[in-house]
C-alpha cells in the first residue's frame, strides 16, 4: 500500500494508506454511518462527485454480492475507511 493524504479545505490533513488505484481526486467529503449495505453505498448515484468516509469499523466483513450492485460501478470520487 502506498501512502495517501486527505487534505480538507480548512487546512486539516489526514495521513493514511491507499488500497485502490492510484489517483488524485477532489470532491465534497461526506460520511456514511450504516452498519450494513456498504456495497449499495458504493454504487448509489446520490454520492456522485463525493468522497465518502465509512464510519463502521467492520466494512467488508460480509463480502459482496453481484445482486446488490446497481449501477455496475462506483459513482463516487473516493472512499475512506479504516482497514485492519
C-alpha positions in Angstrom: 0.0 0.0 0.0 1.2 3.5 -0.8 0.8 6.5 1.5 -2.2 8.7 0.9 -3.5 12.0 2.3 -6.9 13.5 2.7 -6.5 17.3 2.8 -9.5 19.4 3.7 -10.3 23.0 2.6 -9.7 24.3 6.2 -6.1 23.0 6.1 -6.6 19.8 8.1 -4.6 16.9 6.7 -5.1 13.2 7.5 -2.5 10.7 6.5 -3.1 7.0 5.7 -2.5 4.3 3.1 -4.2 3.8 -0.2 -5.8 0.5 -1.2 -7.1 1.2 -4.7 -6.0 2.5 -8.0 -3.5 5.4 -7.6 -5.3 8.7 -8.3 -5.7 12.3 -7.2 -9.3 13.3 -6.6 -11.2 16.2 -5.2 -14.8 16.4 -4.0 -17.1 17.1 -1.1 -16.3 14.9 1.9 -19.4 13.2 3.4 -19.8 10.3 5.8 -22.0 7.2 6.0 -22.8 5.5 9.3 -24.5 2.4 8.0 -23.7 -0.9 9.7 -24.5 -2.9 6.5 -25.2 -2.0 2.9 -21.8 -0.6 2.1 -21.9 -2.2 -1.4 -25.1 -0.3 -2.2 -23.4 2.9 -1.0 -20.5 2.2 -3.4 -22.9 2.3 -6.3 -25.5 4.8 -5.1 -25.8 7.7 -7.6 -26.6 10.2 -4.8 -22.9 10.0 -3.8 -21.7 11.1 -7.3 -18.8 13.5 -7.1 -18.3 13.0 -3.3 -15.6 11.3 -1.2 -17.4 9.0 1.2 -16.0 8.3 4.7 -17.3 4.9 6.0 -17.6 5.1 9.8 -18.4 1.4 10.5 -15.2 -0.4 11.7 -16.2 -3.7 10.1 -16.6 -2.7 6.4 -16.1 -5.7 4.2 -17.0 -8.2 7.0 -19.7 -10.0 5.0 -18.3 -9.8 1.4 -20.2 -8.6 -1.7 -22.9 -9.9 -4.0 -23.4 -9.2 -7.7 -27.1 -9.0 -7.0 -26.6 -5.9 -4.8 -24.8 -3.8 -7.4 -26.7 -1.2 -9.4 -25.2 0.5 -11.4 -22.3 -1.8 -12.0 -19.5 0.6 -11.0 -18.9 3.1 -8.2 -20.3 6.6 -8.7 -18.4 8.5 -6.0 -15.0 10.2 -6.3 -13.3 8.3 -3.5 -13.6 6.3 -0.3 -12.0 6.5 3.2 -12.3 3.6 5.6 -10.2 2.1 8.4 -8.8 -1.2 7.3 -7.3 -3.5 9.8 
